[in-house]
């Protein structure tokens, strides 16, 4: 297969595809090793690739996907976003995971030259001043870039895919002032990257995810998404609670795994966390947090707020007092617990289950 470019730019070096294919260039870190390995396999027409799920809930597992499936997924993204051949794509995610791999696949399928830089909180000072067609970042990277004042370079990117976690309200507000078009993404390793996009800034902002062409979704009896696509081997049954919108969209509400059953009432923590985030901001508290259900003799589970770092007894009481005024009583946290550290998955999502286990061991 011929490509409209014959090299990639990686960490300040122009490296020819032929040298990568022939293993004539040495990698300088694990990121470069992952990039070179995938490109070499792709150029050598390797037909299937081993991937590992993130382990957000439960243990990570290995799955295999074909190059044909990856190409189909890349084409759907190209169609939805109007990606242009001859433009430039920025790779700043680990290619050992699906998000990083698919940025390379999209580049090959669409004919975009690759700029690759080792992932960090703010990668933009480390890249050349060029117009970028497409980048994929996690919300933490976007937040750090905007807070650092790298707005000009950020807005040199036409389209930014935000995935791996939800964008918080603070970051969404910062994005309203930017000209780069930012899309929240919905997808997972099993769906070979995203299957739906939600525009979060600029004109025509979406209030729900819109599925890509050729994708269909439905809800099972738990109100969780079930996904079908021509390039998948079968339906993908998820643990994501959702609300279907029209014929081609849905609102993500939360994870079935995280549902708290308190006194027979089911609480979706992700919905309540949006309000909790606003309360913490109002109280001048800027720390990571999540809601979880801890054992309760009467209720089965009680809703608790887990905060990373430390809070005073007064701050904890203030959070509970304000929350009871703004949140339905059954969904409001009854206790606030602090942990110096959270447990994370390999791609930096909070591992709620293991973090709660750490908390319970310390109590």
Beta strands, then each sheet from edge to edge (+ up, - down):
strand 1: 7-10
strand 2: 13-16
strand 3: 48-52
strand 4: 62-66
strand 5: 88-91
strand 6: 113-116
strand 7: 132-137
strand 8: 157-162
strand 9: 181-188
strand 10: 193-199
strand 11: 209-211
strand 12: 215-219
strand 13: 224-229
strand 14: 236-245
strand 15: 249-255
strand 16: 260-262
strand 17: 265-267
strand 18: 289-296
strand 19: 300-308
strand 20: 335-339
sheet 1: 2+ 1- 6- 5- 7- 8- 9- 10+ 11- 15+ 14- 13+ 12-
sheet 2: 3+ 4-
sheet 3: 16+ 17-
sheet 4: 18+ 19- 20-
end
